[in-house]
Amino acid sequence: MGHSAPVWDCRAAIEITKDWNGIDQVVLRNPKGASARISLHGGQVCSWRNDQGEELLFTSSKAIFKPAKAMRGGIPICFPQFGNCGTPEQHGFVKNKIWTIDENPPLYMADLDGASSFVDLLYRSSEEDLKCWPYSFELRLRVSLRYDGDLILRSRVRNINGKPFAFSFAYHTHLVVSDISEVRIEGLETLDFLDNLCHKERFTEQGDAITFESEVDRVYLNTPNAIAILDHERKRTYVIRKEGLPDVVVWNPWEKKSKAMVDFGDEEYKQMVCVNGAALERPIMLKPGEEWRGKMKLTVVPSSFSLDL
């Protein structure tokens, strides 16, 4: 019998480092040189690089890397709400908390999705959390980096409370682009959206693709499971595929709002766009013991790609 090919060890492809605040970060790698970095502060994906070492996630040069606030950029996990609804705080509180590495994830987390490396993270509600949101829960996150460089986030929310609760959820995904005025988003044509710049009034998308000429802050409803973000200048396309996340948030602050944000550069709106897989319009209801699952997969392909919906 011949020698078998060496097997890439998913666990060995993980490195634990510390950031400048002493908080653990997990670095995932694949054999081709792609990588992802996840902070235990918020379970936030801070970096996703392709096999040429190019950063694919936007982080502001003015981001504040200090607990207890999430940094501006990457992929914060927004739970149990997205938006500003009073309490709990804007976009929820789990993005501002310290998570743990889940060494013994449940069997249902065993689907590796073709992962080259992965990590399982866990956040359980604390006594402090119950003061602002009076429900006990477990939130599990698996971040996987595939052999082909794709990034996959799988989340599971379990109600360990004695009564039902409802929540919203979003992967607040900040993507690097060359020039926002050259970006178009396909897959949301003809859909209804809530415009956060017009008191959440409902409109119907009229264009054959979304392009950017001013501030955009919209929640697209009942969206397809695949969305494409085309960056013409770089000749590459991000494809977002999602499950359990019927809505898509599209956001770019443009010039005026950029200047008003202390943790965002005045001109940085030109190099980023947020396209978030989310469940917002109809909050998810969980009875005691029930669990919700959501998934988002990020792929980068040449811009000759055509989204077949």
N, C-alpha and C positions, 0 to 999 in steps of 0.2 A: 504494500500500500504506500502511496506517495504521502509526502508531508502536506498537511492541511495549511491553508493560508493563515497568517496571524489574525487573531480576532481583536478588534478594537474594543477596549473595555470602557463602557459608558461611564462607570464610576471613576475610573482612573483619569478620565478626561476632565475632571473637575478640580478646580483649585480654589481654596478659601484664602482670601486676603482681607485686609482691613482698610477702610477709608481713613481720611484725615481726622475723623471724629472717633476712630476706634471701633466703628461698627463693621461687622462682617459683611463681605461681599463674596458672591459665588461667581467664578469665571468658568464658563463652559467653552469647550473647543471641539472642533471636528478635525479629521485628518487633513483636510484641504487648507486649513488655516483660518477658517471663519471662527468667530467667537461671539459670545454674549456675556454680559456682566449684570448680575442681579444683586441689589442691595437688600439686606434684611430690614432696612428702614423702609417700611411700606410694601415690601415684596416687589419693589419697583425695578423693572428692567431699565438699566441706565445706559447700556451700550449694546449695539448689534452691528458687527462688522462682517463684511463679505470676505472671501478668500484673498482679495487684494489688499485687505486691511482698511478699506473705506468705511467710514462711519455712516450708518443708514438711519440712525435715530438722532433727532435734533435735541441738543441741550443748550440752553441760553448761556452765553458767556458771562451773564450777570446772575446766573442761578445761585441761590443761597443754599449751600450744602451744610445745613445745620438743623438738627432736630429742634423743635418738634414739627417742622414744616417739610412737606415734600418738595424736592427740587423741581425747578421749571424745565421739563423736558422728559425724554425717555417714554416709558409707559407706566404712569401711575395707575393703581387699581382703585376705582371709584366705587365705594360701597359704604353705607346702604343707600346712598343717594348720589345723584349727579346734578349739579347746578346749585343755586343759592336759594335754599328754602328755609332759612333761619337756622334751626338746630336739627340735627347735628350740622357741623360746619360745612362750608361749600365743598362739594364733591366727596362728602363722607369723611370718616376719620381713620379708616384702616391704612390709608396711604401715609399717615403721620405716626404710625405705631411700629414697634419693633416686632418682627416676625421671628419664627424659629424654623430651623431645618427639620422636616418631618422624616425621621430615620426609618419609620415603619408605616408607610402610607397604606391605606386599605387596598385590598386586592384589586378593586375596580380601577385603581390608578396604574395597573400593570400594562396598559396599552402604551407602547413606546413610540408609536407614530413614526417609525423609522429613525428614531433618535440616535444620534452619535453620542450625545451626552445630555443629561437632564438633572434637574434638582426638584425636590418636592418641598414646598414651604407651607407653613401652617400658622394661622392666627386664630386664637380663641378669645372671645370677648372677656373683658376683665370687669372687676367691680367698678372701676372708674368709668368704663364705657357705658355701664348700665345707667349711670346718672344722666347721660345725654340721649341714650337710645335703649329703652328698658327691655331688651330681648337678648337672650343668650344664643350664640351661634358659633359654628366652626366654619372657617373659610380656608379651603385648601387651594393651592396654586401649584401646578406643575409647569415649569418652563423647560422646553426641549429645543435643542439645536440639532437639526437633522444633518445627515451626511451631505445633502445637497445644499446646505446653508440656510434652509428655511427655519424660521423661528415659530414655535407653537406655544401658546398659552392655554392651559386648561384650568378652569376654576370650578369649584364645587362649594356650595353654601348649604350647610345643614342646620335645621332648626333643632336646637337642643333645649328649647324653651318649653314652658308648660302651656303656651298659648300661641295661636297663629301670629305671623307677622308678614308684612309686605316690604319689599325693597326694590331699589333700582340699582343698576350695575353698568359700568363702562370700563373698557380698556382705553385709557386716554392717550392715544398713540400719536406722538410727535415725529413726523417724518422729515428727513432732510431733502430739500429740493434745491435746484440751481437758481431758479427765479420763479416766484409765485405767479407772475404774470404769464409765464409760459406753461403753466400746469393745467391739466384738465382731468376731471374725474368722470369716469364712465360707469354706468350701471345704475344710476339714480334717476335717469330720464323719466319724465311723466309721473313721478311719484309725488305724493303729498309731503309737505314738510311744515314744521312749526318754526317760525322765525323768531329767535330770541331778541332780535333787534326791533321787533314790532309787537312786543308784549305777547309773544308765543302765538300770534295769529297764524292760522292755517292757510297755506298756499299750495299751488301745484307747480312743480318744476316744468318750465316751458322749453328750456334749451335741450339740444341733443347731447350736451355734456355740460358739466359745471366748470366754469372758468372764473378767474378772480380779477376784479377791477376795484374792489373796495372791501371793507370789513364784511366777513361772512360768519354767522353763528346760527346754524340751523340743525334741526333734528329731523332727518328723513325717516319716514314711517313705512313699516312693512316692506323692508328692502330685500333684494335678492341676497343669496349667500355668498356672492362674489362681487367685489368692487375693484376697479382698476384706477390707479393714480398715475397718469402719464407725465413724465418729466422730459419734455422735448429736447431741451438743451443737452441733458446727459444721455439721451436716447435710452432711457430705461423706464420700466414700469413697475410700480409696486402693485401686487395683487393681495387683497385681503379676503380671505375666506373665513366664514364664521358659522357657528351653530349655537342655537339658543339665544341669539342676540338679534332680534328682529329690526332694530333701529340702527341708524348711522348718524353720528354727529360730525358735521364738517365745520371747522373753525379756523379762521385766520384773523388776527386782531387788527391788521393794517396799521397805518402810520400813527393816527391819533391815539388809539388805545395802547399801542406799543410804548409810546412816550409816557403814558400814565402808569405803567407797571414798573415797580422798582427792580424786579428780578428778570427783566426782559430788555434786551438792547433796542435802541430806537429804530434801527434799520433791520433787525433780525427777522421781522415778519416776511421779508423777501425770500428767506432761505428755509422756511418751514411751512408745513400744513398739518393740521390735526384731522385725522379721519378715524373715528372711534367706533368700533363695534360695541353696541349698547342695548340695554333693555330698559326703556324709559317711559314710553307712552302708557303702557299697561304694566304697572308694578307687578313684580312676581310675588305670589302669595304662597307661603309654606306653612303647612300644618305641623304640629309637633312631630319630630322624627323624620319629616320629609326633607328631600335634598333636591337642589337645582344644579344643573350643569351647563356651563358655557365654554365655548372654545373659539380661539382666533388663531389663524395661521397666516403668517406674513411671508411672501415670496417676492423675489426681485428677478425680473426677466428683461430681455432686450425689448425696446419699444416697438418692434415689429409685431409684438404680441397683440392678438385681438381677443377681447373678452367675449366669449360666446355665451350669451345668456338665453 
